[in-house]
Amino acid sequence: MATYNLPARGGIHKTLTGTTADTVNVPARRAPRLVEVLNRSTTNAIYARGDSTTAVAAADGTTVIPKESWAVIQVDPGQTLSVVGNSDAYSVDQA
C-alpha cells in the first residue's frame, strides 16, 4: 500500500502495485471534497471509496470505474480516498 498527498492544485498520476490499495490524502476543508478519479487502464476496472475504508474490488461501498473512464468521489473532511485494481494506472485531481 502506498500513500500519496493530493496537492492543493493539480493532481497525482500513479500506478497501483498488484492488487494492493493506494491511499490518497485529500487537502482538508470544512465542506466535503469532490475528487475526480481517472482509470487510465485499457483493460481493467478499478474501484474507489472516499470514507477512509480500504477499497476492495467489487465490494459493497466501492465505486467501480470501468477501463478508460472516470468518476467523481466525495471525500468528507478528515477522510482519505482509497483506490484498488490490478497494477492499473490512475489519476486523481480536484473536481
Secondary structure, DSSP 8 states (H G I E B T S, - for coil): --EEE--SSS-EEEE--TT--EEEE----SS-EEEEEEE--SS--EEEESSSS---TT-TT-EEE-TT-EEEEEE-TT-EEEEE-SS-EEEEEE-
